[in-house]
């Protein structure tokens, strides 16, 4: 049986590049790992929760939908916390 390979990716354009990327509550890597021409985060098609977290910056959580056989893009600039503010935690992994 002949099976072709389908590729579904998320590319990031996140500043700063060392921002941690979580997908559905699981650590995937840092933003700079998924921003090049030949780099992308392999994902299953469907809905996902992507969280961006970096100490000293406001946590960002986005609900995204990744279409089969496509490349989705996420562009964000992290915002520094003001004195006394604390980053939100990463959501717990989805079951």
N, C-alpha and C positions, 0 to 999 in steps of 0.2 A: 504494500500500500504506500503510495507516494504522499508524503506530507510536506507542505511548504512551511517555512518558518515565518511567523507573523511577528512584527516588532512594534511594541507600544512603549513609548518613552515619555518621560517628563524632563524637560530642559529647564534649568534655573538661571535666572539673572538676578542674583541677590547680592546686595551690598550690606555689610562686609562679606567677603568670600568664605570666612571661617565660621559663618553661621551654621549651626547644626540643623539638619533636615530630618524630620520624623514623618513617617507615613503610617497612618492608622495607629499611631502610638509607638511604633517601632523605629529605632534609630537607623537611618539609611546612610548617613555620611555627612560631609560638609558641603555647603553650596558650591564651592569651587570644584568639587568632584563631578558636577553634572552640568557644566556650563560651556563646554567646548564643542567644536564642530563634530568630533567623533565621540563625545561623551554625552551620556544621558542616563537617567535612572529608569531601569526596566520596571514596568508596572503591568499589572493585570488590568484589562479593560474594566470600566465601571467607576463607581463613586469612591472617592478616597478623602480622608482628612489629612491635610499636609500642615505640619506645624514647624515654624522656624523659630529657633531659640538661640540666644547668645547672651551670656552673662553681661549685665549692664545695659541691655536693650529690651524694649518692649516685645513680648512674645506675640507672634502673628500666627493665627490659625485660619486656614482657608479650606472650604469644601470644594473639591474639584471633580470633574467628570472626565475620564480619559476614554476617548473613542478607540475602538479596535484599529490596529494597523495605522496608528497616527503618532505624531509627536505633539504633546501639549507643552505649553510654556508658562512659567510662573516668574513674574518680575516684581520684586519688592525691594525697598530700602528700609533697613531696620532703623528704628527711632530710639535714640538714647533715652534712658530713664532719667527722671529728675531726681535730685537728692531725696532719699527716703522711700522712693518707689521700689517695688520688688517685681521681678519678672513672673508672669503666670507660669504654672507648671505645665509640662507637656501632658495632653490628655492621655488617659489610660488606654492601653491597646484594645482594639475592638475584637470582639470574639466572633 
